Amino acid sequence: MDLLKRQPSGGLLALALDSGRLEGVALRRTNGTVEIKDTFAVSLSLDPLTNDPELVGREIRKHLDAAEIRERRCAVCLPLNWALTLVTKLPDLPEADLANFLQTEAERGFPYAPESLMIANTRFRTAAGEPYATLVAVPRDHISRLESVLKAAQLKPVTFSLGIAALQSAGGESADGVLALVPGEQHVGLQVTAGGGVVALRTVEGAFEMEGGEKRIQADHVARDVRITLGQLPADMRTSVRLLRVFGQSDTAEELAEELQPRVGSLGLKVEQVKQYAPDEFGVRLAGKAAPSPALSLGVRHLTGQGTGFEFLPPKISQWQLMTARYASRKLVWAGVGAGAVALLVALVFLGQQVQLWWWQSKWADMRKSVTELDGLQQQIKRYRPWYDESFRELSILRRVTEAFPEDGAVAAKTIGIREPATVTCSGTSRDLPSLDKTLDRLRANKEVGDVQVDQIRGKTPLEFTFNFRWRGGGSQ
């Protein structure tokens, strides 16, 4: 069967979609060399998720024709803001049972039904040897729409993955941790790899701000998200992350690397800007000069059979599988006929026993409906009992925050974020500093609130603030 599997051809078009911008690179592998044939970057006027897939596909085909790219097979980097992530500790279970455990965790942790998601996972270990898994999910509807767009563009996808995972691989379990940053069009991608897998994966929103018609990086905001991300890691895992890598040759990447160096030095991080690939990055020679990019990294890794650990392309049934299933089903029919004849002979020989069996079956038919209903209720109870909760913790947190704010509107909240295990972040505006101090004092006076800390205060009148605290209480019944 391995000999019959279709080997990937040498040509490939690698694409990266990010906030309405499409970047691509045409590649061809020859023996031990991957050659960069052509690169392009365009802005799409149509959104693949909201506009008609046929129209979006035609627009992409128009750009490809203008760049004289004829390759049909493509590897696609999905936007990082499509991904949902969940980190869970793995119990001591046999490998066969871990898949069911991860499926249950996905049902509990993601806000969508499992059948509406494409889920991939990566595993890592802390320095103490404790196993963890990072679940990454992408809405299946997004994947279906993207497949329709690519079909309209006369392209055949061979892999859907995450570009940042292709840029920075996880490495082995003994490798030091790496925090990777990839500046995008509207946000910065962040990934932490350690212990042989991806430990954290997120997008840093609000990383850019328009000043005088120019897009400026908000280094303080990015550094704050770096601190928060590292603070959520296990202690022994946090100390293993020693390198911060900023990918790209753009002015934005260079500015981000320079601005972060003095801001993350206290975290024990060394900042490094990756302007070109290492000679042994992919195990093959890369012919042609190109800056490190998600599309190029994913394309080369697919051509060399390395992969990223995340695959979101729905499985396809090949013609060979359909043919073997069809002929195998015919054999099963003949086998069933033979087994039926044998069963008939046995029934004739043991007719007396069969009469007794029919009698018991009639008894079972009378009670089958009731037993089936009871079995269904038992399954529902077993399924939902572990996470049934009436504490309403989130509503309790919002109630305490609301009680702390003044009713005259002198202090107003814009966003409130609740992160596990019990960290609450709040940002907003205040008429003046005394009003904000009074609000914080009322919040500190609550026994269920602890460790109230101010992260940022900007401006004067009105001023913008960000603070966080730890929730000690439970919920309200």
C-alpha positions as CSV (number, residue, x, y, z in Angstrom):
1,M,0.0,0.0,0.0
2,D,2.9,2.4,0.7
3,L,4.2,1.9,-2.8
4,L,0.8,2.8,-4.2
5,K,0.5,6.1,-2.3
6,R,0.8,9.1,-4.5
7,Q,4.1,11.0,-3.9
8,P,3.9,14.8,-3.9
9,S,5.1,16.4,-7.0
10,G,8.1,18.9,-7.0
11,G,6.0,22.0,-7.6
12,L,4.0,23.8,-4.9
13,L,2.4,27.2,-4.3
14,A,2.5,28.3,-0.7
15,L,0.0,30.9,0.4
16,A,-0.5,32.9,3.6
17,L,-3.8,34.8,4.3
18,D,-3.7,37.5,6.9
19,S,-6.3,40.3,7.4
20,G,-7.1,40.8,3.8
21,R,-3.5,40.4,2.5
22,L,-2.5,37.4,0.5
23,E,1.2,36.5,0.3
24,G,2.5,33.6,-1.8
25,V,5.7,31.9,-3.0
26,A,6.0,29.4,-5.9
27,L,8.5,26.6,-5.0
28,R,10.0,23.6,-6.8
29,R,12.0,20.8,-5.3
30,T,14.7,19.1,-7.3
31,N,16.7,16.4,-5.5
32,G,18.1,18.0,-2.4
33,T,17.3,21.6,-3.3
34,V,14.1,23.7,-3.0
35,E,14.1,26.5,-5.5
36,I,12.1,29.7,-5.0
37,K,10.5,30.4,-8.4
38,D,8.5,33.5,-7.7
39,T,6.9,35.5,-4.8
40,F,4.0,38.0,-4.6
41,A,2.0,39.9,-2.1
42,V,-1.4,41.5,-2.8
43,S,-4.3,43.0,-0.9
44,L,-7.7,41.3,-1.4
45,S,-10.8,43.5,-1.8
46,L,-13.1,40.7,-0.8
47,D,-13.2,38.7,2.4
48,P,-13.2,34.9,2.1
49,L,-15.5,34.6,5.1
50,T,-18.2,37.1,4.2
51,N,-18.2,37.5,0.4
52,D,-19.2,35.0,-2.2
53,P,-16.5,32.2,-2.5
54,E,-16.8,32.2,-6.3
55,L,-16.0,36.0,-6.5
56,V,-13.1,35.7,-4.0
57,G,-11.7,32.8,-6.0
58,R,-11.8,34.7,-9.2
59,E,-10.0,37.7,-7.6
60,I,-7.2,35.3,-6.4
61,R,-7.0,33.7,-9.8
62,K,-6.6,37.1,-11.4
63,H,-3.7,37.9,-9.1
64,L,-2.0,34.6,-9.8
65,D,-2.4,35.1,-13.6
66,A,-0.9,38.5,-13.3
67,A,2.1,37.0,-11.5
68,E,2.3,34.2,-14.2
69,I,1.9,31.5,-11.6
70,R,0.5,28.3,-13.0
71,E,1.0,25.8,-10.1
72,R,-2.3,24.3,-8.9
73,R,-1.2,22.5,-5.7
74,C,-1.1,24.8,-2.7
75,A,-0.2,24.8,0.9
76,V,-2.1,27.4,2.9
77,C,-1.3,29.2,6.2
78,L,-4.5,29.9,8.0
79,P,-4.9,33.2,9.8
80,L,-3.9,32.8,13.4
81,N,-7.0,34.7,14.7
82,W,-9.1,31.8,13.3
83,A,-7.5,29.4,15.9
84,L,-8.9,28.6,19.3
85,T,-6.5,27.1,21.8
86,L,-6.8,25.1,25.0
87,V,-4.0,23.7,27.2
88,T,-4.8,20.7,29.4
89,K,-2.7,18.4,31.6
90,L,-2.7,14.8,30.6
91,P,-3.6,12.1,33.1
92,D,-1.8,8.8,33.5
93,L,-3.8,6.8,30.9
94,P,-3.0,4.4,28.2
95,E,-2.4,6.0,24.8
96,A,-5.6,4.4,23.4
97,D,-7.7,6.3,26.1
98,L,-5.9,9.7,25.7
99,A,-7.8,10.4,22.4
100,N,-11.1,10.1,24.2
101,F,-9.9,12.2,27.1
102,L,-8.8,15.0,24.6
103,Q,-12.1,14.8,22.9
104,T,-13.9,15.3,26.2
105,E,-11.6,18.2,27.1
106,A,-12.4,19.8,23.7
107,E,-16.2,19.5,24.4
108,R,-15.7,21.2,27.7
109,G,-13.2,23.9,26.8
110,F,-14.2,25.1,23.3
111,P,-17.4,27.2,22.8
112,Y,-18.5,25.1,19.8
113,A,-19.6,21.6,19.3
114,P,-16.7,19.2,18.4
115,E,-18.3,18.3,15.1
116,S,-18.2,22.0,14.0
117,L,-14.4,22.2,14.6
118,M,-11.3,20.9,13.0
119,I,-9.0,20.0,15.9
120,A,-5.3,19.3,16.1
121,N,-3.1,18.8,19.1
122,T,0.5,18.9,20.1
123,R,2.1,17.5,23.3
124,F,4.9,18.7,25.5
125,R,6.5,17.9,28.9
126,T,7.6,20.2,31.6
127,A,11.1,20.0,33.2
128,A,9.5,17.9,35.9
129,G,8.2,15.4,33.3
130,E,4.5,16.3,33.6
131,P,2.7,15.7,30.3
132,Y,0.5,18.4,28.7
133,A,-1.4,18.8,25.5
134,T,-2.2,22.0,23.5
135,L,-5.5,21.7,21.5
136,V,-5.9,24.0,18.6
137,A,-9.3,24.2,16.8
138,V,-10.4,26.0,13.7
139,P,-14.2,26.4,12.8
140,R,-15.0,23.8,10.1
141,D,-17.2,26.4,8.4
142,H,-14.1,28.6,7.8
143,I,-12.3,25.6,6.3
144,S,-15.2,24.8,4.0
145,R,-15.5,28.3,2.7
146,L,-11.7,28.5,2.1
147,E,-11.9,25.2,0.2
148,S,-14.6,26.7,-2.0
149,V,-12.6,29.8,-2.6
150,L,-9.5,27.8,-3.6
151,K,-11.6,25.6,-5.9
152,A,-13.0,28.7,-7.6
153,A,-9.3,29.9,-8.0
154,Q,-8.5,26.6,-9.7
155,L,-6.2,25.6,-6.8
156,K,-6.0,22.2,-5.0
157,P,-5.0,22.5,-1.3
158,V,-2.7,19.8,0.0
159,T,-2.4,21.2,3.6
160,F,-4.0,23.7,5.9
161,S,-1.7,24.7,8.8
162,L,-0.5,27.6,10.9
163,G,2.4,29.7,9.5
164,I,3.9,30.6,12.9
165,A,4.3,26.9,13.7
166,A,6.1,26.4,10.4
167,L,8.5,29.4,11.1
168,Q,9.4,28.1,14.6
169,S,9.3,24.4,15.0
170,A,8.8,22.8,18.4
171,G,12.2,20.9,18.4
172,G,13.0,18.1,20.9
173,E,11.9,17.7,24.5
174,S,15.4,18.8,25.7
175,A,15.4,22.0,23.6
176,D,15.2,25.3,25.4
177,G,12.0,27.2,25.1
178,V,11.5,29.8,22.4
179,L,9.0,32.7,22.3
180,A,8.3,33.5,18.6
181,L,6.7,36.8,17.4
182,V,5.5,37.3,13.8
183,P,4.3,40.9,12.9
184,G,1.2,40.8,10.7
185,E,-1.0,43.3,9.1
186,Q,-3.1,44.2,12.1
187,H,-1.8,42.0,15.0
188,V,1.3,40.2,16.1
189,G,1.4,36.4,16.2
190,L,2.8,34.9,19.4
191,Q,3.9,31.3,20.0
192,V,5.8,29.6,22.8
193,T,7.5,26.3,22.1
194,A,9.2,24.1,24.8
195,G,9.3,20.6,26.0
196,G,8.8,19.2,22.5
197,G,5.6,21.0,21.6
198,V,3.7,24.3,21.4
199,V,3.0,25.6,24.9
200,A,1.1,28.8,24.1
201,L,-0.4,30.2,20.9
202,R,-2.3,33.5,20.6
203,T,-2.6,36.8,18.6
204,V,-1.6,40.1,20.2
205,E,-4.4,42.5,19.3
206,G,-3.9,46.2,19.4
207,A,-0.2,45.9,18.7
208,F,-0.3,48.6,16.0
209,E,-1.5,52.2,16.2
210,M,-1.8,54.8,13.5
211,E,0.2,58.0,14.1
212,G,0.2,60.6,11.4
213,G,-0.9,58.2,8.8
214,E,1.8,55.7,9.6
215,K,1.5,52.4,11.4
216,R,3.5,52.3,14.6
217,I,4.3,49.3,16.8
218,Q,3.1,49.5,20.4
219,A,6.1,47.8,22.1
220,D,4.7,48.3,25.6
221,H,1.5,46.5,24.7
222,V,3.4,43.6,23.1
223,A,5.8,43.3,26.0
224,R,2.8,43.2,28.4
225,D,1.2,40.3,26.5
226,V,4.6,38.6,26.6
227,R,4.7,38.9,30.4
228,I,1.1,37.7,30.7
229,T,1.8,34.7,28.5
230,L,4.9,33.7,30.3
231,G,3.1,34.2,33.7
232,Q,0.5,31.7,32.7
233,L,3.0,28.9,32.1
234,P,4.1,26.4,34.7
235,A,7.0,27.7,36.8
236,D,9.6,25.2,35.5
237,M,8.4,25.7,31.9
238,R,8.7,29.5,32.3
239,T,12.3,29.4,33.3
240,S,13.2,27.3,30.2
241,V,12.1,30.0,27.8
242,R,15.2,32.1,27.3
243,L,15.0,33.3,23.7
244,L,12.6,35.7,22.0
245,R,12.7,35.5,18.2
246,V,11.2,38.2,15.9
247,F,10.7,36.9,12.4
248,G,11.0,39.1,9.3
249,Q,13.2,41.6,7.5
250,S,10.6,44.5,7.5
251,D,11.1,47.7,9.3
252,T,8.2,46.7,11.7
253,A,10.1,43.5,12.7
254,E,13.3,45.4,13.2
255,E,11.6,48.1,15.3
256,L,9.8,45.5,17.3
257,A,13.0,43.7,18.1
258,E,14.8,46.9,19.1
259,E,11.9,48.1,21.3
260,L,11.5,44.8,23.1
261,Q,15.1,44.3,24.1
262,P,15.0,46.7,27.1
263,R,11.5,45.7,28.0
264,V,11.9,41.9,28.4
265,G,15.4,41.8,29.7
266,S,14.1,41.5,33.2
267,L,12.3,38.3,32.2
268,G,15.6,36.6,31.2
269,L,14.8,36.8,27.5
270,K,17.4,37.4,24.8
271,V,15.9,39.1,21.7
272,E,16.9,37.9,18.3
273,Q,15.6,39.1,14.9
274,V,15.5,36.3,12.3
275,K,16.3,37.9,9.0
276,Q,17.3,34.8,7.1
277,Y,17.0,31.0,7.5
278,A,19.8,29.0,9.1
279,P,21.6,26.7,6.6
280,D,20.3,23.6,8.2
281,E,16.8,24.9,8.9
282,F,15.0,22.4,6.6
283,G,17.6,19.8,5.9
284,V,17.8,20.9,2.2
285,R,19.4,23.7,0.3
286,L,17.2,26.7,-0.3
287,A,18.0,28.3,-3.6
288,G,17.1,31.9,-3.9
289,K,17.0,34.8,-1.5
290,A,13.8,35.4,0.5
291,A,13.0,36.7,3.9
292,P,11.6,34.2,6.4
293,S,7.8,34.1,6.0
294,P,5.0,31.8,7.0
295,A,4.2,30.8,3.5
296,L,7.7,30.0,2.5
297,S,8.3,28.0,5.7
298,L,5.1,26.0,5.3
299,G,5.8,25.3,1.7
300,V,9.3,24.0,2.2
301,R,8.3,21.9,5.2
302,H,5.6,20.3,3.2
303,L,7.9,19.5,0.3
304,T,10.5,18.0,2.6
305,G,7.9,16.0,4.5
306,Q,8.5,17.7,7.9
307,G,5.1,19.1,8.7
308,T,4.2,21.4,11.5
309,G,2.2,19.2,13.9
310,F,-1.0,21.0,13.0
311,E,-3.2,19.8,10.1
312,F,-6.7,21.2,9.4
313,L,-7.3,19.9,5.9
314,P,-10.3,17.6,6.0
315,P,-9.4,14.0,4.9
316,K,-10.2,13.0,1.4
317,I,-11.3,9.5,0.2
318,S,-9.2,8.5,-2.7
319,Q,-10.4,6.5,-5.8
320,W,-8.3,3.6,-4.6
321,Q,-10.1,3.5,-1.3
322,L,-13.5,3.6,-3.0
323,M,-12.5,0.8,-5.3
324,T,-11.2,-1.4,-2.5
325,A,-14.2,-0.7,-0.4
326,R,-16.6,-1.6,-3.2
327,Y,-14.9,-5.0,-4.0
328,A,-14.5,-5.7,-0.3
329,S,-18.2,-5.2,0.2
330,R,-19.0,-7.8,-2.5
331,K,-16.8,-10.3,-0.7
332,L,-18.7,-9.5,2.5
333,V,-22.0,-10.2,0.8
334,W,-20.9,-13.6,-0.4
335,A,-19.5,-14.3,3.1
336,G,-22.8,-13.3,4.6
337,V,-24.7,-15.6,2.3
338,G,-22.5,-18.5,3.3
339,A,-22.8,-17.6,7.0
340,G,-26.6,-17.4,6.6
341,A,-26.8,-20.9,5.1
342,V,-24.7,-22.3,8.0
343,A,-26.9,-20.5,10.5
344,L,-30.0,-21.9,8.8
345,L,-28.7,-25.4,9.1
346,V,-27.8,-24.9,12.8
347,A,-31.3,-23.4,13.3
348,L,-32.9,-26.6,11.9
349,V,-30.8,-28.8,14.1
350,F,-31.5,-26.8,17.2
351,L,-35.1,-25.9,16.5
352,G,-36.2,-26.6,20.1
353,Q,-33.6,-24.1,21.5
354,Q,-34.7,-21.5,18.9
355,V,-38.3,-21.7,20.0
356,Q,-37.2,-20.8,23.6
357,L,-35.1,-18.0,22.2
358,W,-38.1,-16.5,20.4
359,W,-40.1,-16.6,23.6
360,W,-37.4,-14.6,25.5
361,Q,-37.2,-12.2,22.6
362,S,-40.9,-11.5,22.8
363,K,-40.4,-10.7,26.5
364,W,-37.5,-8.4,25.6
365,A,-39.6,-6.6,23.0
366,D,-42.1,-5.6,25.6
367,M,-39.5,-3.9,27.8
368,R,-37.1,-2.6,25.1
369,K,-38.5,0.9,24.9
370,S,-38.2,1.5,28.6
371,V,-34.7,0.1,28.8
372,T,-33.6,2.2,25.8
373,E,-34.9,5.4,27.5
374,L,-33.1,4.5,30.8
375,D,-29.9,3.8,28.9
376,G,-30.1,7.2,27.2
377,L,-30.7,9.0,30.5
378,Q,-27.7,7.2,32.1
379,Q,-25.4,8.2,29.2
380,Q,-26.5,11.8,29.5
381,I,-25.9,11.8,33.2
382,K,-22.4,10.3,32.8
383,R,-21.6,12.7,30.0
384,Y,-22.5,16.0,31.7
385,R,-22.0,15.2,35.4
386,P,-18.3,16.1,35.6
387,W,-18.8,19.7,34.4
388,Y,-22.3,20.5,35.7
389,D,-21.9,23.7,37.7
390,E,-24.4,26.2,39.1
391,S,-21.8,28.5,40.8
392,F,-22.0,31.3,38.1
393,R,-18.5,32.4,38.9
394,E,-18.2,34.8,35.9
395,L,-21.4,36.6,36.8
396,S,-20.2,36.9,40.4
397,I,-17.0,38.5,39.2
398,L,-18.9,41.0,37.0
399,R,-21.2,41.8,39.9
400,R,-18.3,42.7,42.2
401,V,-16.6,44.8,39.6
402,T,-19.9,46.6,38.8
403,E,-20.4,47.4,42.5
404,A,-16.9,48.9,42.8
405,F,-17.5,51.4,39.9
406,P,-19.2,54.7,40.8
407,E,-22.8,55.2,39.5
408,D,-22.1,58.7,38.2
409,G,-19.9,57.4,35.4
410,A,-16.7,59.0,36.5
411,V,-15.0,55.6,36.0
412,A,-16.1,53.4,33.1
413,A,-14.9,50.0,32.0
414,K,-14.3,49.1,28.3
415,T,-13.2,45.5,28.5
416,I,-13.1,42.8,31.2
417,G,-11.2,39.6,30.6
418,I,-11.4,36.5,32.8
419,R,-8.5,34.0,32.4
420,E,-7.9,30.7,34.1
421,P,-7.4,29.9,36.9
422,A,-8.8,33.1,38.4
423,T,-7.1,36.2,36.9
424,V,-9.3,39.2,35.9
425,T,-8.1,42.0,33.7
426,C,-10.1,45.3,33.3
427,S,-9.4,48.3,31.1
428,G,-11.3,51.6,30.8
429,T,-11.4,55.3,31.3
430,S,-11.5,57.6,34.3
431,R,-12.4,61.2,34.7
432,D,-9.4,61.7,37.0
433,L,-6.9,59.8,39.2
434,P,-8.8,60.2,42.5
435,S,-11.9,58.6,41.1
436,L,-9.9,55.7,39.9
437,D,-8.2,55.3,43.3
438,K,-11.5,55.2,45.0
439,T,-12.8,52.6,42.7
440,L,-9.7,50.4,43.3
441,D,-10.0,50.9,47.1
442,R,-13.7,49.7,47.0
443,L,-12.5,46.7,44.9
444,R,-9.7,45.9,47.4
445,A,-12.2,46.1,50.3
446,N,-14.0,43.1,48.9
447,K,-12.9,39.8,50.6
448,E,-13.3,37.9,47.3
449,V,-10.8,40.1,45.5
450,G,-7.1,40.0,46.0
451,D,-3.8,41.2,44.5
452,V,-5.3,44.3,42.8
453,Q,-2.5,45.7,40.6
454,V,-2.5,48.6,38.1
455,D,-0.8,47.6,34.9
456,Q,-1.0,50.9,32.9
457,I,-2.3,54.5,33.2
458,R,-2.2,56.8,30.2
459,G,-3.3,60.3,29.7
460,K,-4.6,62.8,32.2
461,T,-8.2,64.0,31.8
462,P,-9.7,61.6,30.9
463,L,-7.1,58.9,31.6
464,E,-7.0,55.3,30.3
465,F,-6.2,52.5,32.7
466,T,-5.7,48.8,32.9
467,F,-5.6,46.8,36.2
468,N,-5.9,43.2,37.2
469,F,-6.8,41.2,40.3
470,R,-7.2,37.6,41.4
471,W,-10.6,36.3,42.2
472,R,-10.6,34.4,45.5
473,G,-14.3,33.6,45.9
474,G,-16.6,31.1,44.3
475,G,-20.0,31.9,42.7
476,S,-23.5,32.6,43.8
477,Q,-26.0,29.7,43.9
